[in-house]
Structures are given as structure tokens and as C-alpha cells.
Amino acid sequence: MSRYWNTSDNYSQISVTELRRKASETTKKAAAKGQAMAPVIVSGRQITKSWWGTAWCKNLEQYADYGSRLERGKRYIRSGALVDLKIQGGKILARVQGTRKTPYKVEIHISPLSEERCQNIIHKCSQKIENLEALVSGNFPDDLKELFLSEGGLFPSPREISFQCSCPDWALLCKHVAVALYGVGVRVDENPFLFFALRGINIDRFIDVTLSSKTEQMLENAKQPSSRIIEDADIAGLFGIL
């Protein structure tokens, strides 16, 4: 097999069958030692199903210095190579099975959001009560797509994210890092609140503050006279009472 630092980018890759066998052995050994593993399993060709999970995976393209690493990352995660993925606040810890027996260790750091950006997100979430109901039920309505896709949203920019992998690849975003990031997309498919955790936001406090902001807004609006309110004289006229 060619080494990573050769000028040629063509080298033989481990087969899917062999990769799955090695991943299975790693999982069994960890279980025998009492180590808790949190593997990510992808069923089918589609890595993510929700629009927010898909948007996260699409966002990976701006981090990659070599596009080929993303394609290899997709192949690896579909093969079950992500044997362990843990999200702890703004830190992502992963173990990715490769050609060697011991999985590669990946560590990803994401900067927390500033207070100003948090307040902006709270304001956008509290504009519609339907948004709050969807958020509490663990879903992101289409109205909140801007929170992800716009600049200054929940997705980290390249300068707000850093990677580290134990493999010898010279690429900043190697295929093992790509696997870990695709794994995050799978996890947020199941629990979209992880987006907030990744940016250092306490989701329980976030919901409380957002609900409080919405309540204050509704109370303020209640004090304003509405053009839809019918005066007593008008009501009498509707029923023919003079």
C-alpha cells in the first residue's frame, strides 16, 4: 500500500468486508474490557434523512482541503468504521476503524457562540409560537433554516472549528475526521438539540429563555389595541340593535 506522503494520491483501499470485520473486532474487545462504545450505524446509502442533518453534511465541504477525503469518509461511515462517537459540549471525540487494528483517534473542537449571537437566535426562535412547539418536540421547522444556513448561525465557520487525528495523513481534514463529522450529522438527525450543545448552549436554559421572551412579547402585544376588535356600538349594529 502506498503511504500517505507519496505524491501519488492513488493507493489500494481496505475492502468494506475487511473494514467491517476489523470494526466488529474492535467493538468486541472494548466490550470485553468494559469500555462503553457509541458506534454510529448508517442504514442504506443515504447518510442523513432530515434537512438539518443533510445541511450539516453539506456544510463539511467548506472545511475540506482535499475533496477526496470526503468521499472516503462517506465510504467509511457507510461501512460502520465509526466505532465510537461522543459529543461533549463543543468537543467531538471519535474512534474510527482503519487499516490497522487500533482505531484512529479523532478530536474536534468547536468554538461556543457569543452572547450576541445567542440572543439573535433566541429572538428568531421566539418570533413564532409554532417554532417553539416544534423545537420542544425535537424538530426544526423550515422557518428556522436560516439559523443553520446563514452566516453567524449555528453551523461553525472554518475559523470556529479545529481537527486533530492520530493518522499520518497530511490533510487537515482527513477521511477519519470526515467520518466523525458525518457521524455528527447522523446523530443530529436523531436529536437536533445537539446543534445547540455543540455551540456551548444549555438547551434547557435556551428553551426557558426563549419561552420567556415569547411570553413577554405576547403580553406587550396584548396591551396594544387591535383593529380586529369590534366596538360595542358596532356589535349592536351587526344584530340590528339600535
Salt bridges, closest charged atoms under 4 A:
ASP9 OD1 - ARG69 NH1 3.81
ASP9 OD2 - ARG72 NH2 3.42
GLU18 OE2 - ARG21 NH2 2.53
GLU18 OE2 - LYS22 NZ 3.89
GLU25 OE2 - ARG21 NH1 2.44
GLU61 OE2 - LYS58 NZ 3.48
GLU71 OE2 - LYS74 NZ 3.48
ASP84 OD1 - LYS86 NZ 2.69
GLU107 OE2 - HIS109 NE2 2.66
ASP143 OD2 - LYS128 NZ 3.35
GLU146 OE2 - LYS124 NZ 3.23
GLU160 OE2 - ARG117 NH1 2.66
GLU160 OE1 - ARG199 NH2 3.37
ASP169 OD2 - ARG69 NE 2.73
